Amino acid sequence: MRLRNPRLLGAAVVALLAVTAPAASIPAAPAASAAPAATLAVADDKGPTGWDTYRRLDRLPELAASARTRQFSSFGRDGSNDDGFVGTYSCLRQLGGCVIAEARGPGEVQSIWFTRDNGDVSATGWIRIELDGVTVVEADLQDLVDGRLGSPFTAPLVSNADQTSGGVTIKVPMPYRDSMRITTQNNPLFHHVTYRTFADAAGVSRFNPADPATDVLDMLRAAGTRDPKPAQPGATAVQSTVTVPAQGQASLASLTGPRAVTQLRLRVPDGAATEPLLSGLRLRMTFDGRTTVDSPVGEFFGGGLGERFVRSLMFAMDAAPGGWYSAWWPMPFRTAATLALVNTTGTTISGVQAEVTSAPGAEWTQRLAADGSSGYFTTQSRRAETVGGSDWTVADQAGRGRFVGVSQTMRGRIVGGNTRNYLEGDERVYVDGSPTPQIHGTGTEDFYESGWYFNRGEYTGVFTGNTAHLLRTGGCVDECDAAYRLMIGDAVPYGTALRFGIEHGPANDMPAEYASTAFLYTQRTVATRRTDTLVTGDAASRSAHAYTDSGAQAALTSSFEGDDDTVAQTDQVRTTTAPVSFRLAIDPANQGVRLRRQGDQRSGHQQAAVSVDGTPVGVWLQPLGNDRQRWLADEFVLPAAATAGRSTVTVRLTPAAGAPAWTAGRYQADSMVAPFTDTTAPSPAAGLTLAGGRVHALGLSWSPSSDDVGVISYRIYSSQTPGVAITAANLVGTTRATAFRHGPLPAGQSRYYRVVAVDGAGNAAAASAEVSATTRTRNTSDANGDRRDDAVDFTRGTAADVFTALSDGGRFVPDNRPWNDFFAVDAEIPLTGDVDGDGRADVITFTRGDSADVYVGLSTGSGFAAGVKWHDYFAVGTEIPAVGDVNGDGRADIVTFTRGTAADVYVALSTGSGFGPGVKWHDHFALGTEFPALGDVDGDGRDDIVTFTRGAAGDVFVSLSDGTRFVQNAWKWHDTFAIGTELPALGDVDGDGRDDIVTFTRGAAGDVFVSLSDGTRFVQNAWKWHDTFALGEELPGVGDFNGDGRADVVTFTRGTGADVYVSLSDGGRFGPTANRWHDQFAPGTDLPRPSVS
C-alpha cells in the first residue's frame, strides 16, 4: 500500500477536527464572512465570470445557456494510450514554444493541469499565458505552481505535485474578450487546459494578474470547514435525530418554498460509519415533486470507500470520533422539498443526527420554472461491473443543465501485473449530441488533477482528492481507489443533453466494479432548436441552401475521437481555400445560433472569417488536428445581434490566407431559444443496411435522423427471429454514430435488426425498418465457397503449380490437376484469402525484394485464374506479408510488417479488383524478429494484428483494428505463450466469434496449446488441447475444415510421405485423435496453406 503524505493528511486532520457538532440553536451557522450578503441579480447567459466564479457560489444553479466548456489536452489522437509519455500530441503547433491551447472569441481559462517526471515539471521551462494579445503570465512553470509568484497564484489556486499527489494545477479564473493562447517553453508531455467560451464579450473583463483576490483565497483556504457561499438572509436550520430501519427510511426535513437548502450535515454514529453501511445508506431528496437525489451517503460526501477525512469546497467528512459530514451545494426549490435517509442494508442504523439549513428566496419561483434560468440540484449515482469496450457512464442526462462534479469509487478486479491499470482510463464528455467529445482527458488520476497513480498517496484538496487507496484490505479484494473532483469554474453546461463517461483502463479493457455520484443542476426542458441542416456532399441540399464554393469533393472514411472511435463512417467532404456561402433557416425568436460543422481535421488550424448577411461576426479557428481519427464536430456561435428576429441568414466563411483548406461535410443551425418542453420525436432512422463482411460480426449503417433539438444517440435492437421487439432484452448497443458493428457472433447465426433514434429531450423515434443477415464461418482457404477450408499447395520454383484438395468435412478430396500452372514463382511468398469478396478464397503471392509486386489469382470455384498484378510496391525486401480483412468489408486486404527497429505496419485495402495504396497503420509493432500474425481477436469482424515475442519471454501483444488503423501500442494480452521456437497461429477454436491463439511445440513432444480470447486478453495459460500433433518438422496450420464455425488444426508432413492430418475442435480440445485427410499432398518442399511459416 502506498504511503500517505503526512504533511497533507496531517493538515487535513487538524482542520477537520474544527468541524464540530451543530449549534443547539435553530439559526444557521454563519457562512464564509469574506463574501457580502447575497442579493441575487438577474442571471445572464454566461453565469459568473472571473473572481465572481468563487465569490458567488450561490449562483451555481444558473445554467449559463450560451456558454460552453471545452478542453485542450495531450490525449492520444490515434485512440491509444499515448497520452503524453513522449509528448507525441502535446503541442498544437510550434510558435515561439509549444502551443498547448489557443482560441478566438470571448472566454475564460479555468483549469490548467500538467504532469511529467513524477510531478516535477521543471523540464517544461516557462509558461506564457496570452489573453487578448496581452501576456498576463510568463514565468517558470515550477515556480508558478510552487506559489512563488504570489497572490493570486498561491495555494490553493495553484498546487504542486506534493499538494495534489503527482500533478500540478493552476485554477485561477482568467477571462478574456477576444483571444487566448497558452505556450510552454518545452514540450510539457501530459497536460489539459479547460476553458469556457461565450457567445459575446458583454460583461467580460480581461483577467488582471495584479488583483490578489485575497477574499477568494481566504474563502478557499477555509474549504471543508464552513459554507463557502455568501450569507443568506433569513436562513434557519432543522435538526433531527433519527433511526433508519433496515430496508426502511427516515425523514430528515420537509420544507416549504420558495427556498434553497444551503447546508446539509449528518453525523453517523461511529460504529455505523463502515464502508458497507455508508454505501447502503442513501440520501434521497425530492424537490417540487421530483426526486433528483438518490445517492450513497459515503460517496455523496466524498468517501466512497468508507469514512475518510475530506475537505473540499462543497462537501466534507470529519472522520474523527463524533465527526460530521457536511455539504454546501445550493439546492433551491419553488414549493416543497423533502430530505430523507433510505437504508438499503439489512442493519438498522440508530442515532443518526441531521441538520438541514435553508433560506427563503422569492426569486426561485421564476428561476426554477420550466423556462427559468436555474436548475434543480441533481445527482446520478450508479454502481456496476464495467463493460469491456465501453466507457463507464458518470452522467447521462437529457434536457439542459450543468455538470459540477463527481465522486467516484473504483474497485479493480485485476489479479496480476499492474493491478491499478484501471487508472489509465480517459474521461470523455459529450454535449448536445456532438459526436466529438468537448472534453477528452489523458487518464483517470489526471482527470482528478493528480498524477502517476496518485504517487504522493491519499490527499484531500479544495477541488480534487484521492480520499482512499486500498490494496487487498478493508473489503478491497484487489486494488481500490476513491476520488472526487469539483468542476466549479469548469462546470459543463449543456442545452439538450449531456453524456459524461470515463474509460476503465487504457482501452476500456480492465475489469473492475465502478461506482460514481455525479453532481449536476438540471431542468427537463431544452434550450436549442435545430432549424436547418446542410449536407455539403448532396447537390440537392447545396441548391436548397444557395451553397457556393469553388472546392473539391471527396469521400472520407474515418472515425470520430472518443468512445465511438472504433466505428468508421463514410461521408462526402468539401474542401476549399476560397470563400464559402450558404443560407440557413433559423428561429426568429433566437438568442443566437450555434453553427455546427462536421469536417475533416486531418490538417489542424483551419481558420475562417465569419460574416452574417454581410456583417463580420468573428473568426472561426480550429487548432485541433488529427490525421488518424479525422472526423471532427465543432461549432461557432453566431451572436444574437446578427441573428435575432431573422428567419434566415446567409453565412459567409472566408478561409484565412496561408491556413489549411477549410473542410465540411455538413452544417447545422441550432437556434438558442427560450427553454421549452420538447415532445417531438426524431424521424425514424432510414436506409438501414447490412454491409461488409459476415464473419464474427455484422456491420450496420443508416442515414442520420432529423429532429427539432438534434439526435444524440441511436439504439440498436436485435433478435434471432423476425419482428424485433423494442425491449431492453433486445438492446445490443447504443451509439452516437450512424454505423454500428454487432459482435462477436458465432458462425451461422441469423440476426434481425431495427434502429431507434433518440433526441436530446429523451424522445424516441419509431423503429426503423427491419434488416437481417446471417454470419458466416471464418475461412482463409475455402477455394470453392462451401464454408469449409481446403488445402492449397504451392510448388513454387520454376514449375510454380498450384494444387487444391477440397474438404468434404471428413477428408481432403484428391484432385491431381493443377488449379493454376504458373503462380508463385521461385521463392515468392504465397497466401490465400478472399480478396474480391465472392466467398471463395483466392491466391496471392508477394515477390518481395526490390520489385515488391503482388499478384492475385481469383478463384472460379474449380481453379485459380491467371495471376494479375494488384500492387506494384508492397512488402519490400524481407518484410513479412499477411492477408486478412482489416476493415471488415468482406474483402481480404494485404498487410506487411517491416519488423526490425522500424517496426512499421502497412496496409493496402482491397477494392475487389486491386489493392489501394500502402498506408502506415502502425509505427511500432512486431519489433526485431518477433512473429506477427493477423486475426479478429475482439470479434468485431475486423482482423487485428498480433505479435509473439517467442523466446524466453513468450509475450503476446495485440493492436486492434478500427477499420482505419491499428490502435493500441504495447498492449500485452499474454505473458507466457509460444515459448522458444514454437509456431503460433490464430483461429476461433471455440466458435465464440473471437480468434484465439494456438501454439505448436512440434519436435518430439508435438503438443498443442490454446489460450482463448475474451476480447481484451488471452485468458488461459498452458492449456493443452492435443499432445501428439505436428511432430518433428511438420508444417502445422489452422482452419475450419468441417464448417462448424470452430477452427481446427492441420499438419502437413511433406517430404516423401506427404500426409495431411487434421484434428477437429470440439470447443474444448482438438481430437482426441488426429485423422489422415490426405496421403499424397504437398510433397517435398512444397508450401501448403493454411500453414504457419
N, C-alpha and C positions, 0 to 999 in steps of 0.2 A: 504494500500500500504506500502511495506517495506521501511524503511528509507534508504536513500543513505549514503554511507560512506563519511563524509565531508572531511576527510583528503585526501582520494584518488581522489575524484572528484574535490576538490579544486586544487590539483596539476595538474590534467588534464586540468582544465580551464586555469590556469596560463601558462602552457606550450603551449596549443593550441592557446592562444592569440598571440603567437610569429609567428604562421603560417599566414603570411600576403599575400597580393596580389603579383602576379608575377612581376618580374622586367620588366621595359618597354623595355629594350634592348633585342635583339634576342638571344644572347648567353645564354646558360642554366645556371641556378643557380648551384653553386658547390655542389658536393656530399659530403658525410662524409669524412672529411680530415684524419681520423685515418688510412684508408687503402691506400696502394700505388696504383698508376695508374695501370690499368689492361692491361696485355698482355696475352691474352687467350692462355693457354697451351693446348696441345693435351689432350682431355678428356680421362680419364681412365674409367674402368668399375665399379668403386666404387663411383665416384663423390668426392667432397671434404670431408675430414675427419678431426676430431679434431677441432681445432680452425679455420681452413680454412672453416668450415661449415658456419661461420658467417663473416669471413674476405672476402670470395669470393662469395657473394650473386649474383654476375654477372654470376655465374656458375649454377644458379638454373635450366636453361633449360636442363642441361645434364641429361641423362636418367638413368645412373647408372645401366647398363644392368645386372650385376651379383649380385647386392645387393638385399637383402630382408629386409623388416621392419616387425617386429613381436612384440608381446606383451604378457607378463605375467600379469594376473590380478586376482582379488578375485571374479570374476563373479560366479553366481550360477550354479554349474555343473549339477544340476538337471533341468535346464531350468526355474527355478523360479526366484523370485526377491531377493533371499537370497544372495546378492552380497557383504556382509561384515558386516552385522549388528551385528553378533556374531562371525564373523571370521571363519565360517564353512569351507570355501575353500581358506583361505588366505595363508596358508603355503603349499608349495610343499612338504616339509618334515621338520623334526626337526634335526638340526645338529649344536649344539652349539648355538641354537636360531632358529628362524623361517625363513627358506629359502624361499624367495619370487621370486627369479629369478636365473636361472642357465643355462649356455650354454657352449658348447665346440666348438672350432674353432674360427677364427678371426671375430671381430665385433666391435660394438660401442654402449654403453649405451647413449641414447639421451634424454629421458624424464622420470622422476620418480615423481609420484603423490601419496599423501596419504590424507585421512581424517578420523576423528573419533571425538567423543566428541565435536561436533560443530566446529571442526577445530583445537582444541588443541590436538597435537599429543604427549604430554609429556608422556602419559602412554605407548607409544610404546617403550620407552627407547632408546637404542643406535641403530645406523645403521652401518653395516660394508659392505664396497664395496671392493671385491677382484677381481683383474684383473691379469691374467696370474699367479695366485698363490700369488700375492703381495697385501697386504692390502693398498689401496690408500686412503681410508676414514674409520675412526672409530670414531664416535662422537655421542653425544646425538642428536637425530633427531630434537627436537625442537630448540636446539641451532643452528644446521646446517641451518634450513630453516629461522631462525631469522637473519642469516648473521653473526653470532658470530665467525665463523671460519676464516673470512676474505677472500680476493680475492684468487681464482676466485669464491668462494662460497659466493657471495654477490648479492644483488638485482641488476638487475632483473633476474640473473641466478639462484637465489633461491628466494622463496617467502613464506611468512607465510599466515595464513588464513585471516588476515586483508588486505593483499595486493591482494589476489586472491579470495576473497569472499567465505571463507569456506573451501578451500583446500590449501595444501602446495605443493610446487614443487621444483624439482632440475633439471635444464635444462643445466647443464654443460656437454658438449660432452666428453665422456670418452671412447676412443678406446682401444682395446686390441687385442693381436695377437693369443692367444690360448684358453683362458677360461675366464668366468665371473661368479661370484656368488655374490648375494646381500642377506644379512641376517639382520633381526632385532631382538632385544633382546626379545621382546614380540610380540604376535600376533598383527599386525598393523590394523586389520579389513579391511577397504577399501583401495585398492591401485591399481596402474598399473605401470608397468615398460615397456617402449617402447624402443626397441633396434634394431640395424641393424646387419645383418650377411653378410659376404663376402666369396667369393669363395676361396680366398687365402689371405695371410698376406702381400703381396707386397705393399710397400708404407705406411704400417700401423705402427705407433709408439704408444707404450703404453702411456696412459694418465699420465702426470706429475703434481701432485697436487701443486707443488711448483711454477708452471708458473702462474702468476697472470692474464695474458691475459688482461692487462689494456686497450689496444686499443679496444678490443672487448667489454668490459664493457662500455667504453666511448661511443662507437657507439650505443649500445643497450639502454643506458640511454637517448640518443637523439631521440629515436624512435618516430615517428609521427611528427617530425619537419623538417626532411630533408631526402634526398635519402641516404639509408644506404650502397649502393653499392660503390665499388671503382670508382674513377673518370674515365669517358670515354672520350678519346681524340676526339676532333672534334665535340662534342655534340652541337646541335643547337635546338632552340625552335620555334615552330609555334604557334602564338597566334591568337585568333579569338573571336568575339562576335556574337552570333547567336540568331535567333528567331526560335523556333521549333514549327511549326504549329500543331494544334490539328490533330491527326491521320496522321501526316506527319513526316519528318525528316530533319535534317540539318547536313551538313558535317563539321567536325572539322579539319581534316587534310587528305591529300593524299601524301604519301611518296614513294620514290623510293629507292630500296635497291641495295646491301645488307646493312641493317642497323638493329638497335634494338631500339624500343621505350624504353626509360629508365625512363620516368616520365610522368604522365598524371594528369593534375589538372583542376578542374572545380569550377566555382563559380556560384551557382544557386541563383537568386535573393531571398532575404529573404522572400518575400511574396509568392513565389512559392515553398519554401522548406517545404511543408507539406507531411505527410506520403502518402496520396493517389497519389500526383504528383510524389514523389520520387520513388514510386512503379511502376507507369505507364510510367515514363521517363526511357528509356533504352539506355545503351551503346551498340553499335554494332561495332565490329571490324572484318575486313577481312584481312587476311594475305595470300599473294600469291594465291589469287583467292578463298580462302576458309574462310567462316565466322566461326570463332571459339569462338567469344564472342558475346553474346546477353543477357544482364542481366539488372535487375533494378538498377538504379543509387544508390538508398539508400542502398540496400543490398551489392552492389559491394564495397562500401566504409565502410561497417560495420554498417550501420544504417537502418536495416530492418524495424524498427517501426518509422521511421522518423529521422530527423536531430538530431544527438547527438554528444557529444564530443567523438572522437575516436582517440586514439594514439597507433596504432600498428606498428610493424616493417615495414610492406609492404603497409599499407594504413592508411589514417587518415581523419577525419572530424573535421573541426573547426566550431562549432555551434554558435560562436559569430557573431554579425551582420557583414555582408560582408565577412564572412569566406570562406575559400577554402576547397575543397575536393581533396585529393592527393592520388596517387597510384604509387608505385615504382617497380612493377613487371617488370623484363626484358622481352621484347616482341620482339624477333628477327624475321626477315623475309628475304627472298632471293631477291625478285624482287620488290614487291609492297605491300603497306598497306593502308587501308582506315579506318578512325575512324569517327563515326557519332553518333548523338543522334537521337533516334526514340521516338516519342511521341504517346503513345497508349491511352492517355486520350482525353477527349473532350474539353480541355482547352489549348489555345495557351500559350506557355511559352516564354517570350521575355527577351532579355538581358542576356543570359547565356554566361559567359566568359569561355574560354578554353585555355590551354597551353599544347602542346604536345612536349616533348623533345625527341630527338633521336640522335643516334651516329652511324657513319659508322663502318662496320665490315666485311671485306672481308671473314673472316672465316665462316660466316653464309651460304655462298653458298654451302659449302661442309657439314657443320654440320646439316643443315636442309634438305639435300637431303633425298630421301626415305630410303636410307641405312645409313644416318648420325647418329651422336651420340646425337643430341639435339632434343628437341620438341618445337612445337608451343604453345604459351600461349593460354589457353583454359578455358572457363567457362562452367558449366552446371547449368542452372537456371530452377527451376520448382516451381509451386505453385498449391496446390490442397487440397482437403479434404483427410485426412488419411483414409486408408482402414484397417478395423479390421482384425487382424491376420497376417498382412504383414508389414515389415519394411518400413519406409519412405526412398525412394531412394534419396541419396545425389549425387551419381555419378554412372553411368553405362556406361562404355567406353570400346570399342573394340580397338585392336591394342596394342601399347606399350606407356609407358609414366610414369608420376609421379603425384601423388596427393599431393598438397602442402597447402591446407587449405580450410576452408568453413566459410561462413557467413550464419547463419540460423535464421529464423523467425518462432516463434511458437505462434499460436493463438488458445488457448484452447477453447473447447466447453463443458467443464464440468460444469454443472449448480449447483451442490451441493456438499457438503463434501469437499474433498481435490481438489480444482479447479486448482491446479498446478501439479496434479498427472501425467501429460504427461511427466514431467521431470524424471520419473522413467525409461524411456526407455534407453536401452544399444545400443551402436554402434557395428556393426559387419562389418568387411572388408574382402572381398574375393579377392584373386589374382590368375589369370591364371587358373580359373576354379576349384580351390580347393574346395571340399565340406566342409572343415573345415575353419572357419574364421582365418586369420592371426592376426587380432585384434578383441578382444571381451571385451567390456568395462563393466562398472558397473552402469551407469546412465548417463543421458544427461548432467547435470551440472558437473558430474565427467569427462565426455569427454572434457568439456570445462575447466577442471582442476581447478574447484571450488568445492563447497560442500554445502550440506544441503539446496538445493534450493537457492543457491547464498545468504547465510544468512548474509553477510555483505552489501548486497544491490548492486546496479549498480556499475560497475567499467570498466575501460579500461586499458589494460596492453600490454606489448610488444608482447606476443604470444596469449593471450586469453582475452576475455572481455564479460561482460553481459551489453550491452550498453543501454538496456531499459527493464523495468519491469512495466507493466501496469495492473491495476485492475479496470475493468469496467470504463475506462476513455480513452480519446484521441482516440476514434474509436475502442477500445478494448471491445468487447461485454462481455467477462468473464474475463479471465486472459491471459496475453500475455508476451512473452519474445523474445528478440533479443540477439544473442550471436555470437561470432566468435572464431575460433582457427586457428592459423597458424601452419602448420606442416613443418618446415624448415629442422631441423636436422632429424626429424622423418617423412620426406616425404615418401610416399608409392610408390615404383617403381613397375612396372608390365611389363610383356613381351608379353602377348597376350590379357589380359582383366582384368578389374577392376570392382568390384561392391562394393559400399560403402553405407550401409544402417544404419538407426537408428530407434529403436523402438519408438512408441508413447504410453507411459505408461508401466507398469510393464510387460504386456503380449500383447503388441500391441492392447490394449483394450480401450484406452482413445480417445474419439472423439476430433478432432482438425483440424484446417486448418494449414498446414505447407507450408513453402517456404524455399528455400535454394539456395545459389550460391556456387558451388564448384569451386576451382581454381586448374588447372592442367597444365601440359605440355604434349603434345600428338603428336604421329605420327600414321598414319594409317597402317603402316607396322608392322609386328610381328617379334620377335627375338628368338623364340624357335620352334623347330620342334620335334613332338613326333615320335620317331623312333621305339619304341617297347613297348609291354605290356605283362607282365607275370601274368597269373591268377593262383595263387598257389593251389587253390582247384580243378583245372582241370588237369587231368592226362595227356592229350594230350599237354596242354600248358607247363606243367613241363618237359615233354620229349623234346619238341621242344627247350627249353631253357637250356637243360642239368642241370636241377634243382636237387639239392640233399640236403637233411636234414634228421634228424632222429626224426622228430617231429610228433605230433599227429594232426589230422584234425577234426574240428567240425564246425557246422553251428552256426552263430551268427546272431540273430535278434535284432537290436538296431537302434539307430539314430545317426546322426552327430550333434554336437553342432551348435547353430546358428539359422538362420531364418527358416531352414527346420527341426528343431528338433522335429516336430510332425510327421515326416514321418519315419516309421520304415522300414529298409531294411534288407534283409536276404542274406547272402553270406557265403562261406566257409572260415575259417581262419586256418592257420597252426601255431602251437606253438612249440617252441623248446628252449632248453638251449645249444644245440650243434651247431657247425658251419653250415652255410647255404651258398651254392654256386650256381650261375646261370650265364648264358650267355645272354647278351643283345646286340641288334643291335643299333649302333649309327651312326651319320653323321660324316664322316671323316673330314669335314670342321668345326667341333665343336670347340667352345671356352670354353669347359667344359660341363658337363652333370648334369642335375638335376635328381637325382634318387628319385622318388616319391613312397611313400608307403601308402597303406590303411591297417590299422591294428586295433587291439583291445587294447584300452587304459585302460582296467579295472585295470591294475597294472601300476603305474607310475614308472619312472626312468628306463625304458628299455634302454639298452646300448649295443652297439656292436662296435668292432674294424672293420674298413672297409679297404679292400685292393682291388686293381685293377690289374689284371694279376700278382698277387703276390707282388705288391708294396704297402706298407701301405700308406694310404692317410688321416687317421684321425679317430676320434671316433664319432659315431652317438649316441648322447644322447638325449633322450626324457623324460624330467622330468614330463610332464603332465600325469595326470591320472584321470579317470572318470568311476566310476562303474555304472553310470546311463545311460549316453549317450556315448556308448562305442566306436563307430566308430571314428577313427581319421585319417586324412590325414596329413602326414608330409614329409619332404624331406631332402636329404643330397646331397651336391654338390660335384661331382667328378671333381677335378681340371683339367684344360686343360693339365697340364704337364703329366697327366696319361691317357688322352683320345684323344688328338689332333692327327689327321692323322690316326686314327684307325676306322675300320668299325664295329668291335665287341669288347666287353670287357667281361672278366669274373670277376664278383664281388663276393667277399667272405666276409661274415659277421660273426664275431665270438663274440657271446654274452659274456658279462663280467661275470666273476665268482661272484656269490652272487647276481647278478642283477635279476630282474624278467625275466621270459621267454620272448623271442623275438617273436613277432606275426606279421603276414602279410597275407592279403587276395589277394593282388596284388601289383606288382611293375611296374612302368612305367619309361621309359627313355625319358627325354626331352632334346634334344641336343640344347645347346645355340649356335646359328649360326648368321651369318651376317643378318641384317634385310632384309626381303623380303615381297612382296605382296602376301598374301595367297588368292587364288581364288578357292581352292578345298573345296567342301562341305563335311560334315561328311557323313558316311554311314547312311542309314535310320535306325531308331530305330526298332529292331527286337524283336520278341517274345512277342508282346504286348498282355497282358491277363487281364481279369477282374476276380479277385479272392476275396474270402471272402464274407462278408455279403452284403445284398442288401437293408438294412434299413437305410434311411436318407442320405446315401452316397454310392458312388461306388468307389472301390479301383482298381487302375491300377498298373501294373508293367511291366517292359520290360528289355531287355538286354542292356548294355552300347553300345553306338555307338562308332565307331573308327574314328579318324581324325588325320591329319598331324600336327595340332597345339593343339589339345585337345578340347573336347566338354566342354563348360562352362554352358550350360543350355538346358533344354528341354521345348518346348512349347506344351501345351495340348489344342487341339481344340475339340469342342463337339457341336453337334446339336441334335434336337429331331427327325430328319429324316435321312435316309441313305444318303451316299455321302457327308460326312462332308467337307465343303469348308474351305480352309485355309485362313480365313479372320479375321480381328480384331474383328468383331462381334462374332465370334465363339471361340475366345481365352478365355479359362476359367481358365488358370493358367500357371505359369512358375516355374520350379524347377531345382535345381542342382542335385537332387536325381534321381534314376531310378524307382521311385514309386510316386504315386500321388493319393490323395483322393479328389473326387469331391462331395461337399455337402455344405449346406443342399439341399436335393432334396425331393419333395413331393412323396408320395407313388403312384405307378402305372405309373411313368414317364419313358418312354424309352429314352435312351441316346446312341448316337453313338460317337465314339472317334477315333482320329488319333493323333499321336505324331510327332513333328518335332525337330530334334537335331540341335543346333546352336553352332558354334565354336567360338574361341577367336577373329577371324577376322570378325565375323558377318555373315559368310556364313551359310545358312540354308540348311539342308538336304531335300531330297524328303520326303514326308509324309509317315508315317508307313502305314501298312495295317490297315483296319478299324475293330474295335470290338464294340459290343453293349451289353447292358443289360437293364433290367427293374427293377426299385426299387419296394420294397415290403412294405406292411403295417407293422407297428411296433406292434408285438403281443407278449404277455407273457404267455397266457393261451390258445392258439389255439391248442387244443388237436388233431384235425383231419386234420389240414393243409389247411383249406379253407380260410385263411386270416381273420377270424373273431374270436375274443377272446371268449372262452367258460367259463362256471362256473364249478369249480372243488371244491369238498367238501371232507375234510379230517375229518373223525370221531375221529381219534386218539384213545387214551385209549387202552383197551385190544382188542376191535374189529378191529381197525386200517383199516377200509374200506376206499376206495376212490371212490366217485361217480362223474359223469360228466354229465352236461347238455349242449348239443351243441347249439350254437347260429345259428339261421337261418336268422339273420338280423333283426328280429322283436320280437323274444322271445327266451328263452332257452327251448329247446325241452325236455320234461320229459324222463328220462331213469332210471328205478328203479334198474337196475342191477349194481353191483359194477364193476368198471374198474380195481380194484385191491383189494384183500380182506385181504392183510396184508402188510401195508405200513404206516410209520409214527406212531410208537407205542408210547403210553403213552403221554408225553408232548414234544415230539420232535417237531422241527420247520420245517414244510413242505413248499416248494415253488414250483413254476413252471417255466420252461424255456426250450428252445430248445438246449439241451447240445450236441447233435450229429449232428446238422445242417441239418436235413432232412426236416425242415419246419413244424414239429409238436412239440408242447410243451410236454416236459417230466415232471416227478415229481421228486423232490429232497428233501431229508429230512436230517436234521442235528441233531444228537443225543446230541451234545454239552457235557457239563460236562467234566469228566476226559477222557472218551473214545474218544470223538470228532470224531466220524465216520460220513461219508457222504455216503448215499445210493441213487441210482438212479433207477427209473423205466422208461424205454423208452416207448414212445407211439407207438402203432401199428396203430393208427387211429381209433381203436374201443376198445382199452383197454391199460392198462399200464402193461408192463412186470414185472416179479418178481424183487424185489429190489436187486441190486448188489452194493457191496461196491466200490466206486470210489475214496475214500480218507480215510485214517485211522487216521488222526490227523489234524483237521481243525475246527475252531470255538469252541475254548476251553472254558470251564466254562460258563459264561453268556454272551459271546461275541454275537454280532448281525450279523447274516449272511445275505447275499443278493445274488441275481443271476442276471447276465447281461453280455452282450458281450463287454468286456472291451478292447479287441484288434482288434475288427472289422473283425474277420474271419468267422462270421456267426454261431458260436457256443457259447452258453451261458457259462460263467465261474462263479466261486464262489468267493465271496468276504466276508471278515469278518472284523468287526470294534471292536477293543478291548475297545474303549471309555475310560472313567476314566482319570487318569493322564497320562497314557502312550499314549493313542490316536493313536495307530498304525492301519494301514490298510494293510491286507494281501490279496493276490490274488493267486488262483490256476487256471491256464488256462486249458480249456478243450482240450483234444486231440481227442475227438469224441468217445473214449472208456474208458476214465478215466480222472481224474484231475491231473495235474502235481504237483510238489512240491509247497508248500505255500511260496510265496516271498513277502517281505515287499515292498509295492508300495507307502506308505506314512507313515511318522512318527509323524505327529502332525495334526490329523483331527478327528472331532467329539469328542470333549472333554466332560468329565463329563457324564451327562445324555442326551446329545444332541440327536437329532433324525436323523440318517443318512439314505440316500437313494441313488439309482442309477438311472441315466437317461442320455441320449445323449443330453446335453443342448446346445452344439455348432454345432450339425448337421454334424459331421464328421464320423458318423457310429460307434463310439466307446462310450460305456457308461462311463460317468463321475461320480464322487462322489459329493453328495450334503448333507450338514448338516443344520438342522434347530435348532437354539438355543431354540426356543419357549419361553415360559415365558413372562416376561415383555419386554425383548429386541426385540424378534422377528426377529433376524438377520438370513440371509441365506448365507452360504459360499459355494464356489464351488472350486473343483480342477479337471482340465481336464485331461483326459487320452491321452497319446500319443502312446498307444499301448504297452508300456513297463513300464510305471509308471504313477502315478497321479502327476501332475507337480506343481501346484501353492499351496501356503500356505497363509491362512488367506485372501483369495480373496472374498470380500463381494459383493454379487450380489443383495441383497435387505436388507433393514434395518427395515422393518415393515411387517412381513408376518408370518402366523401361530402363532398367539399370544396365550399365556396361554397353555391350553391343547388341542388345535386344532390338528387335524390329517392331516399332509401334505402328498402329493403324487406328482408324476411326470408323465407327458404324453403329447404328441403332440396334444394339443386340437384344434389348428387352422390349422393343416396339412401343416405347412411350412417346415417340416423336422427337427425341433428342439423341444426337450421336454421342456415343460413349467411346472410351479408349480401350484398346486391346493391345497386348504386347506378347510377342512370341520369343521365348528364350532360345529356341532351336537347339542345335547341338544334341548331346546325348539325352538331356532331360526332356526336351520337347514340351515344356509347359506353356500354357496359355493363360494369361491373367487378364482380368477385366476390372475396370472401375467405371461405374455408371455416373452419368451427368445428372445433376438436379437443376441445371440451368444456371448455377452460379459456381459450381465446383464439381470435381470428380470425387466421389464420396469414398468408395471402398479402397482398402489397402491390402495387397497380397491376397486377392480373391481369385483362386484358381478355378478356371472353367474347363480346363482339359489338361491331362497330364502326359499325353503321348501324341503330340501333333506337331507337324513341321519339324522333322528331325534333321540333324546334320546341317547341310547347306541348302535344304529345300527352300523354295520361294513361296512364302505364305501371302494370303490376301484376305479381304473381307468383302462380302456382297450378300444380297438377299437372293439366294439361288432357288428357293421354293416359293417365293412370292407371298409369304405370310406376314410381311411387314417387320420381320426381325432379321437383323444381319447375321449371317453365318460365316464360317471360316473355311477357306480353301487352301490347299497346298499343292504345289507343282514339284514333283521330284526331278523333272527334266532329265538330262543325260540320256543313257540308253534305255532306262526303264520308262521314262516319260509318263508316269502315272499321275493321276489327279485325284486327290482325296478331298472330301467335303464332310464337315461336321456341322449339323444343323443346330441352331439355337432353339431352346425351349423357353427362353426368357430368364433362365437361372443358371444355365450351363450349356456347353457345346457337347453334343454326343447323345448317349455315353460313348459311342464308338465313332470312328472315322470310316466312312464308306468310300470305296473307289467309284468315282463317277466317270472315269475315262482311263484307258490303259495305253494310249498312244497319242499324247498331245503335248506340244511344246518340248520336243526332244532337244538334246544337245544344249546349246547356249541360247536358244530362242528366249524371247522375253514375253511371257504371257501376262495377261491382265484379266481380272484385277489382281494386283500383287503389290507388295511393299518393296520398294527398291530405291 
